Amino acid sequence: NAGVTQTPKFQVLKTGQSMTLQCAQDMNHNSMYWYRQDPGMGLRLIYYSASEGTTDKGEVPNGYNVSRLNKREFSLRLESAAPSQTSVYFCASSTNRDRGPVARPAETQYFGPGTRLLVL
Amino acid sequence: GNSVTQMEGPVTLSEEAFLTINCTYTATGYPSLFWYVQYPGEGLQLLLKATKADDKGSNKGFEATYRKETTSFHLEKGSVQVSDSAVYFCALRIYSGAGSYQLTFGKGTKLSVIP
């Protein structure tokens, strides 16, 4: 049971290049998330996926796209990287809890080890 | 809106000292509160949580009590160890209806414990 895995661990891009950050979890979790961590800013939510087939914007979605490929995998794409996207990116996942007609993500999130991205 | 404010670091303590990291929050509803810890080079790990007022979360000697009257969730440990050196994040989570929710983290407090 590897938990949440992320690839690559480190990447250097030039401005305007594109890349996809990969995330996978083997805990059968329904919900997955992408955050970025910047010095003095804490973690900020970029996008999340409450269940397979759904995605929603978080606090800082501009410049990013996501794909929930299947229940296990949730990728983050930078179409045209900018220096402002230099950051450490974390993927996380959580189970869902059913309450009433709408299932919602459980409260404890499990984080991957992070991808350090440098955009020159 | 929702926000989390935690004391700025870095905090440097000697081994066996008492630790307090302050955390206060602003929320429009009834959030669950969390402390996450990030060890060097790693992702975040849940340290403890509390889901309603007056709940106390505890783990690995750390404690935090959900104080609704002061909107606080301060992290404490009676005797820190070198291995506790890490960045600590306070966070809140609130359900905003219709299947959506909000997650908000504080900026983090770096703790260094020296022998």
Interface residues (C-beta under 8 A of the other chain):
Chain A: V4 Y33 G40 M41 G42 L43 R44 L45 A50 D56 G58 F90 A92 V102 A103 R104 P105 E107 T108 Q109 Y110 F111 G112 P113 G114
Chain B: V4 S32 F34 Y36 G41 E42 G43 L44 Q45 L46 K49 T51 F89 R93 Y95 A98 G99 S100 Y101 L103 F105 G106 K107 G108
